[in-house]
Every structure is written in structure tokens, then in C-alpha cells.
Amino acid sequence: MNRPPFGSSAIDKAGSFTTSWVDWLMRLWVSQQDSIGLTRPTENLKIGKMHLDLTLGKPIWVLSLGPTVWIDATGAVV
């Protein structure tokens, strides 16, 4: 994730976000999104990231990194 575009104005004369800030905010939003699938993601993991594990049929969350530990809503390691 790149640094925010601090060198440019965030708001234009019309009161809207500038393109550089919209682009950065969209990349930030996408990087924080949860995932869904049959296999667990291995990249861009953060503690607390949720993944809907279709193999288990339930959401799971990253508890720790290095090693990556996933837990379910009860706190059980999965």
C-alpha cells in the first residue's frame, strides 16, 4: 500500500475529493476487504482479517501471523 498523497489537496474547489485521494482511498478500501473461497488467502493478511471459508462453511479470522493461525467465531483454531 502506497503512502497517502499528502503533497496534494484532498478536497477540490467544488468540495469533492480529488482524484489522487479517491484513488488512494479506493486502494485502501480494497486492501481491507474480506475474502471468500475454498482456500485461505496467504497474502495481504492482517490480524483480524475475515475469510469466509467455503470448505468449512463458516467465517474465520486471522488470530496471528508467522505462523498464521485462523480461528472461528468460538475462538477455536481451524
The first five atom37 places (N, CA, C, CB, O) and aatype in JSON, in Angstrom:
{
  "aatype": [12, 2, 1, 14, 14, 13, 7, 15, 15, 0, 9, 3, 11, 0, 7, 15, 13, 16, 16, 15, 17, 19, 3, 17, 10, 12, 1, 10, 17, 19, 15, 5, 5, 3, 15, 9, 7, 10, 16, 1, 14, 16, 6, 2, 10, 11, 9, 7, 11, 12, 8, 10, 3, 10, 16, 10, 7, 11, 14, 9, 17, 19, 10, 15, 10, 7, 14, 16, 19, 17, 9, 3, 0, 16, 7, 0, 19, 19],
  "atom_mask": [
    [1, 1, 1, 1, 1],
    [1, 1, 1, 1, 1],
    [1, 1, 1, 1, 1],
    [1, 1, 1, 1, 1],
    [1, 1, 1, 1, 1],
    [1, 1, 1, 1, 1],
    [1, 1, 1, 0, 1],
    [1, 1, 1, 1, 1],
    [1, 1, 1, 1, 1],
    [1, 1, 1, 1, 1],
    [1, 1, 1, 1, 1],
    [1, 1, 1, 1, 1],
    [1, 1, 1, 1, 1],
    [1, 1, 1, 1, 1],
    [1, 1, 1, 0, 1],
    [1, 1, 1, 1, 1],
    [1, 1, 1, 1, 1],
    [1, 1, 1, 1, 1],
    [1, 1, 1, 1, 1],
    [1, 1, 1, 1, 1],
    [1, 1, 1, 1, 1],
    [1, 1, 1, 1, 1],
    [1, 1, 1, 1, 1],
    [1, 1, 1, 1, 1],
    [1, 1, 1, 1, 1],
    [1, 1, 1, 1, 1],
    [1, 1, 1, 1, 1],
    [1, 1, 1, 1, 1],
    [1, 1, 1, 1, 1],
    [1, 1, 1, 1, 1],
    [1, 1, 1, 1, 1],
    [1, 1, 1, 1, 1],
    [1, 1, 1, 1, 1],
    [1, 1, 1, 1, 1],
    [1, 1, 1, 1, 1],
    [1, 1, 1, 1, 1],
    [1, 1, 1, 0, 1],
    [1, 1, 1, 1, 1],
    [1, 1, 1, 1, 1],
    [1, 1, 1, 1, 1],
    [1, 1, 1, 1, 1],
    [1, 1, 1, 1, 1],
    [1, 1, 1, 1, 1],
    [1, 1, 1, 1, 1],
    [1, 1, 1, 1, 1],
    [1, 1, 1, 1, 1],
    [1, 1, 1, 1, 1],
    [1, 1, 1, 0, 1],
    [1, 1, 1, 1, 1],
    [1, 1, 1, 1, 1],
    [1, 1, 1, 1, 1],
    [1, 1, 1, 1, 1],
    [1, 1, 1, 1, 1],
    [1, 1, 1, 1, 1],
    [1, 1, 1, 1, 1],
    [1, 1, 1, 1, 1],
    [1, 1, 1, 0, 1],
    [1, 1, 1, 1, 1],
    [1, 1, 1, 1, 1],
    [1, 1, 1, 1, 1],
    [1, 1, 1, 1, 1],
    [1, 1, 1, 1, 1],
    [1, 1, 1, 1, 1],
    [1, 1, 1, 1, 1],
    [1, 1, 1, 1, 1],
    [1, 1, 1, 0, 1],
    [1, 1, 1, 1, 1],
    [1, 1, 1, 1, 1],
    [1, 1, 1, 1, 1],
    [1, 1, 1, 1, 1],
    [1, 1, 1, 1, 1],
    [1, 1, 1, 1, 1],
    [1, 1, 1, 1, 1],
    [1, 1, 1, 1, 1],
    [1, 1, 1, 0, 1],
    [1, 1, 1, 1, 1],
    [1, 1, 1, 1, 1],
    [1, 1, 1, 1, 1]
  ],
  "atom_positions": [
    [[0.84, -1.17, 0.0], [0.0, 0.0, 0.0], [0.89, 1.23, 0.0], [-0.96, 0.0, 1.21], [1.76, 1.38, 0.85]],
    [[0.66, 2.1, -0.94], [1.41, 3.34, -1.03], [0.97, 4.3, 0.07], [1.22, 3.99, -2.41], [-0.1, 4.18, 0.65]],
    [[1.85, 5.26, 0.33], [1.51, 6.3, 1.3], [0.43, 7.21, 0.73], [2.77, 7.13, 1.68], [0.29, 7.32, -0.49]],
    [[-0.34, 7.85, 1.61], [-1.36, 8.79, 1.12], [-0.71, 9.94, 0.35], [-2.19, 9.35, 2.29], [0.45, 10.27, 0.62]],
    [[-1.42, 10.54, -0.58], [-0.86, 11.63, -1.38], [-0.86, 12.96, -0.61], [-1.65, 11.79, -2.69], [-1.56, 13.91, -0.98]],
    [[-0.07, 13.01, 0.46], [-0.05, 14.2, 1.32], [0.34, 15.47, 0.57], [0.89, 13.98, 2.46], [-0.02, 16.57, 1.0]],
    [[1.06, 15.34, -0.53], [1.5, 16.51, -1.27], [0.41, 17.19, -2.07], [0.0, 0.0, 0.0], [0.61, 18.28, -2.6]],
    [[-0.74, 16.55, -2.17], [-1.83, 17.15, -2.95], [-3.03, 17.43, -2.05], [-2.24, 16.23, -4.13], [-3.2, 16.8, -1.0]],
    [[-3.83, 18.36, -2.48], [-5.03, 18.71, -1.73], [-6.01, 17.55, -1.76], [-5.68, 20.0, -2.31], [-6.14, 16.85, -2.76]],
    [[-6.7, 17.34, -0.65], [-7.67, 16.25, -0.58], [-9.03, 16.67, -1.13], [-7.82, 15.77, 0.85], [-9.8, 15.84, -1.62]],
    [[-9.33, 17.97, -1.04], [-10.64, 18.48, -1.45], [-10.46, 19.52, -2.55], [-11.41, 19.09, -0.24], [-9.6, 20.4, -2.45]],
    [[-11.26, 19.42, -3.61], [-11.17, 20.4, -4.69], [-12.09, 21.6, -4.41], [-11.54, 19.73, -6.05], [-12.75, 21.65, -3.37]],
    [[-12.13, 22.54, -5.34], [-12.92, 23.76, -5.16], [-14.42, 23.48, -5.04], [-12.68, 24.71, -6.32], [-15.15, 24.27, -4.43]],
    [[-14.88, 22.39, -5.6], [-16.3, 22.03, -5.54], [-16.65, 21.3, -4.24], [-16.67, 21.15, -6.74], [-17.82, 20.99, -3.99]],
    [[-15.63, 21.02, -3.41], [-15.88, 20.33, -2.16], [-15.84, 18.82, -2.25], [0.0, 0.0, 0.0], [-16.27, 18.13, -1.33]],
    [[-15.33, 18.3, -3.37], [-15.23, 16.85, -3.57], [-13.79, 16.39, -3.38], [-15.74, 16.46, -4.98], [-12.86, 17.19, -3.48]],
    [[-13.62, 15.11, -3.1], [-12.27, 14.56, -3.02], [-11.59, 14.66, -4.38], [-12.3, 13.1, -2.53], [-12.22, 14.47, -5.42]],
    [[-10.3, 14.95, -4.37], [-9.53, 14.99, -5.61], [-9.26, 13.58, -6.1], [-8.2, 15.76, -5.41], [-9.35, 12.62, -5.33]],
    [[-8.94, 13.45, -7.38], [-8.7, 12.15, -7.98], [-7.59, 11.38, -7.27], [-8.35, 12.3, -9.44], [-7.73, 10.18, -7.05]],
    [[-6.51, 12.05, -6.91], [-5.4, 11.34, -6.25], [-5.84, 10.75, -4.92], [-4.21, 12.29, -6.04], [-5.42, 9.65, -4.55]],
    [[-6.68, 11.47, -4.18], [-7.16, 10.94, -2.9], [-8.21, 9.85, -3.11], [-7.74, 12.07, -2.05], [-8.23, 8.87, -2.36]],
    [[-9.07, 10.0, -4.1], [-10.06, 8.94, -4.38], [-9.33, 7.65, -4.75], [-11.02, 9.37, -5.53], [-9.7, 6.58, -4.27]],
    [[-8.31, 7.74, -5.61], [-7.54, 6.56, -5.99], [-6.92, 5.89, -4.78], [-6.46, 6.93, -7.0], [-6.99, 4.67, -4.63]],
    [[-6.3, 6.69, -3.91], [-5.64, 6.13, -2.72], [-6.67, 5.51, -1.78], [-4.84, 7.22, -1.98], [-6.45, 4.41, -1.26]],
    [[-7.78, 6.2, -1.56], [-8.81, 5.66, -0.67], [-9.41, 4.37, -1.21], [-9.91, 6.69, -0.46], [-9.73, 3.46, -0.44]],
    [[-9.58, 4.27, -2.52], [-10.1, 3.03, -3.12], [-9.12, 1.88, -2.94], [-10.38, 3.24, -4.62], [-9.53, 0.76, -2.62]],
    [[-7.81, 2.15, -3.13], [-6.81, 1.08, -2.9], [-6.82, 0.65, -1.44], [-5.39, 1.57, -3.31], [-6.68, -0.53, -1.14]],
    [[-6.98, 1.61, -0.52], [-7.06, 1.28, 0.91], [-8.28, 0.42, 1.19], [-7.1, 2.56, 1.77], [-8.18, -0.58, 1.9]],
    [[-9.43, 0.79, 0.64], [-10.66, 0.05, 0.85], [-10.52, -1.38, 0.33], [-11.83, 0.76, 0.17], [-10.9, -2.33, 1.01]],
    [[-9.99, -1.53, -0.87], [-9.83, -2.85, -1.47], [-8.88, -3.7, -0.62], [-9.31, -2.74, -2.91], [-9.12, -4.89, -0.44]],
    [[-7.82, -3.1, -0.11], [-6.84, -3.86, 0.68], [-7.42, -4.37, 1.99], [-5.62, -3.01, 0.97], [-6.89, -5.32, 2.56]],
    [[-8.49, -3.77, 2.47], [-9.09, -4.16, 3.74], [-10.25, -5.13, 3.59], [-9.56, -2.94, 4.47], [-10.81, -5.59, 4.59]],
    [[-10.62, -5.44, 2.38], [-11.8, -6.26, 2.16], [-11.59, -7.7, 2.63], [-12.17, -6.25, 0.69], [-10.48, -8.25, 2.58]],
    [[-12.67, -8.27, 3.07], [-12.67, -9.67, 3.46], [-12.6, -10.54, 2.22], [-13.92, -10.02, 4.31], [-12.76, -10.04, 1.1]],
    [[-12.36, -11.82, 2.41], [-12.25, -12.72, 1.26], [-13.22, -13.89, 1.43], [-10.8, -13.23, 1.1], [-13.79, -14.11, 2.5]],
    [[-13.39, -14.62, 0.35], [-14.27, -15.78, 0.33], [-13.67, -16.81, -0.61], [-15.72, -15.39, -0.11], [-13.13, -16.44, -1.65]],
    [[-13.74, -18.08, -0.26], [-13.24, -19.1, -1.15], [-13.03, -20.45, -0.5], [0.0, 0.0, 0.0], [-13.24, -20.62, 0.7]],
    [[-12.6, -21.4, -1.32], [-12.32, -22.76, -0.85], [-10.95, -22.87, -0.2], [-12.43, -23.75, -1.99], [-10.71, -23.77, 0.6]],
    [[-10.04, -21.96, -0.55], [-8.71, -21.96, 0.05], [-8.49, -20.64, 0.78], [-7.61, -22.18, -1.02], [-9.03, -19.61, 0.38]],
    [[-7.71, -20.68, 1.83], [-7.45, -19.49, 2.63], [-6.4, -18.63, 1.95], [-7.0, -19.87, 4.05], [-5.45, -19.15, 1.36]],
    [[-6.55, -17.32, 2.02], [-5.54, -16.45, 1.43], [-4.22, -16.56, 2.19], [-6.03, -14.99, 1.43], [-4.2, -16.87, 3.38]],
    [[-3.13, -16.3, 1.49], [-1.81, -16.35, 2.11], [-1.08, -15.03, 2.0], [-0.97, -17.45, 1.47], [0.0, -14.86, 2.58]],
    [[-1.64, -14.07, 1.26], [-1.0, -12.77, 1.08], [-1.91, -11.67, 1.62], [-0.68, -12.52, -0.4], [-3.12, -11.85, 1.74]],
    [[-1.3, -10.54, 1.95], [-2.01, -9.37, 2.45], [-2.85, -9.69, 3.68], [-2.9, -8.8, 1.36], [-3.94, -9.15, 3.85]],
    [[-2.33, -10.56, 4.53], [-3.05, -10.91, 5.74], [-2.75, -9.91, 6.84], [-2.68, -12.33, 6.2], [-1.64, -9.39, 6.95]],
    [[-3.75, -9.64, 7.64], [-3.63, -8.79, 8.81], [-4.41, -9.46, 9.93], [-4.16, -7.34, 8.54], [-5.4, -10.14, 9.68]],
    [[-3.97, -9.26, 11.15], [-4.7, -9.81, 12.29], [-6.11, -9.23, 12.27], [-3.98, -9.49, 13.64], [-6.29, -8.02, 12.16]],
    [[-7.1, -10.11, 12.4], [-8.49, -9.71, 12.36], [-9.15, -9.82, 11.01], [0.0, 0.0, 0.0], [-10.36, -9.66, 10.89]],
    [[-8.35, -10.09, 9.96], [-8.94, -10.23, 8.62], [-9.87, -11.43, 8.6], [-7.82, -10.38, 7.53], [-9.54, -12.5, 9.1]],
    [[-11.06, -11.22, 8.03], [-12.04, -12.29, 7.95], [-11.99, -12.97, 6.58], [-13.44, -11.74, 8.21], [-11.76, -12.33, 5.56]],
    [[-12.21, -14.27, 6.59], [-12.29, -15.05, 5.37], [-13.48, -15.99, 5.51], [-10.96, -15.85, 5.09], [-13.58, -16.72, 6.5]],
    [[-14.38, -15.98, 4.53], [-15.49, -16.93, 4.55], [-14.98, -18.21, 3.9], [-16.76, -16.37, 3.8], [-14.85, -18.3, 2.68]],
    [[-14.7, -19.19, 4.73], [-14.13, -20.46, 4.28], [-15.26, -21.36, 3.79], [-13.31, -21.15, 5.42], [-16.05, -21.88, 4.58]],
    [[-15.34, -21.53, 2.48], [-16.42, -22.33, 1.91], [-16.24, -23.83, 2.16], [-16.51, -22.07, 0.42], [-17.21, -24.58, 2.1]],
    [[-15.01, -24.25, 2.45], [-14.79, -25.66, 2.8], [-15.38, -25.95, 4.18], [-13.28, -26.0, 2.78], [-16.02, -26.98, 4.38]],
    [[-15.14, -25.04, 5.13], [-15.69, -25.21, 6.48], [-17.15, -24.76, 6.57], [-14.86, -24.42, 7.49], [-17.89, -25.21, 7.44]],
    [[-17.55, -23.88, 5.66], [-18.91, -23.36, 5.68], [-19.15, -22.32, 6.75], [0.0, 0.0, 0.0], [-20.27, -22.17, 7.25]],
    [[-18.09, -21.58, 7.11], [-18.24, -20.55, 8.13], [-17.13, -19.51, 8.01], [-18.24, -21.17, 9.54], [-16.09, -19.78, 7.4]],
    [[-17.34, -18.33, 8.6], [-16.28, -17.33, 8.58], [-15.18, -17.67, 9.58], [-16.87, -15.94, 8.89], [-15.44, -18.24, 10.64]],
    [[-13.96, -17.31, 9.22], [-12.82, -17.49, 10.12], [-12.0, -16.2, 10.1], [-11.94, -18.73, 9.69], [-12.12, -15.39, 9.17]],
    [[-11.18, -16.01, 11.12], [-10.4, -14.79, 11.26], [-8.94, -15.11, 11.55], [-10.97, -13.91, 12.36], [-8.63, -16.14, 12.16]],
    [[-8.05, -14.22, 11.11], [-6.62, -14.39, 11.4], [-6.39, -13.96, 12.84], [-5.74, -13.55, 10.41], [-6.69, -12.82, 13.22]],
    [[-5.85, -14.88, 13.64], [-5.53, -14.59, 15.03], [-4.1, -14.1, 15.17], [-5.75, -15.83, 15.89], [-3.82, -13.19, 15.95]],
    [[-3.19, -14.71, 14.4], [-1.78, -14.31, 14.48], [-1.09, -14.59, 13.15], [-1.06, -15.04, 15.63], [-1.57, -15.37, 12.33]],
    [[0.04, -13.93, 12.97], [0.85, -14.09, 11.77], [2.19, -14.7, 12.16], [1.06, -12.73, 11.03], [2.69, -14.45, 13.26]],
    [[2.77, -15.5, 11.27], [4.11, -16.06, 11.48], [4.26, -16.95, 12.7], [0.0, 0.0, 0.0], [5.01, -16.57, 13.59]],
    [[3.61, -18.08, 12.81], [2.78, -18.71, 11.78], [1.37, -18.13, 11.79], [2.73, -20.22, 12.0], [0.9, -17.58, 12.78]],
    [[0.72, -18.26, 10.64], [-0.66, -17.8, 10.51], [-1.58, -18.76, 11.24], [-1.06, -17.67, 9.03], [-1.58, -19.96, 10.98]],
    [[-2.36, -18.23, 12.15], [-3.34, -19.03, 12.9], [-4.71, -18.45, 12.61], [-3.03, -19.03, 14.45], [-4.94, -17.25, 12.76]],
    [[-5.62, -19.32, 12.21], [-7.0, -18.94, 11.91], [-7.9, -19.46, 13.02], [-7.46, -19.48, 10.52], [-7.68, -20.56, 13.54]],
    [[-8.92, -18.67, 13.39], [-9.89, -19.11, 14.4], [-11.3, -18.9, 13.86], [-9.69, -18.34, 15.75], [-11.53, -18.1, 12.95]],
    [[-12.25, -19.64, 14.45], [-13.64, -19.42, 14.1], [-14.28, -18.51, 15.14], [-14.41, -20.75, 14.0], [-13.59, -17.98, 16.01]],
    [[-15.6, -18.32, 15.06], [-16.3, -17.38, 15.94], [-16.27, -17.82, 17.41], [-17.72, -17.22, 15.49], [-16.48, -17.0, 18.3]],
    [[-16.03, -19.1, 17.65], [-15.97, -19.58, 19.04], [-14.58, -19.41, 19.63], [-16.39, -21.04, 19.11], [-14.38, -19.62, 20.82]],
    [[-13.6, -19.04, 18.77], [-12.22, -18.92, 19.23], [-11.4, -20.17, 19.01], [0.0, 0.0, 0.0], [-10.21, -20.21, 19.33]],
    [[-12.04, -21.21, 18.46], [-11.33, -22.47, 18.18], [-10.41, -22.3, 16.98], [-12.35, -23.62, 17.93], [-10.79, -21.69, 15.98]],
    [[-9.23, -22.84, 17.07], [-8.28, -22.8, 15.96], [-8.8, -23.73, 14.87], [-6.84, -23.22, 16.41], [-9.18, -24.87, 15.14]],
    [[-8.81, -23.23, 13.63], [-9.3, -24.02, 12.49], [-8.25, -24.07, 11.4], [-10.63, -23.44, 11.94], [-8.47, -24.7, 10.36]]
  ]
}
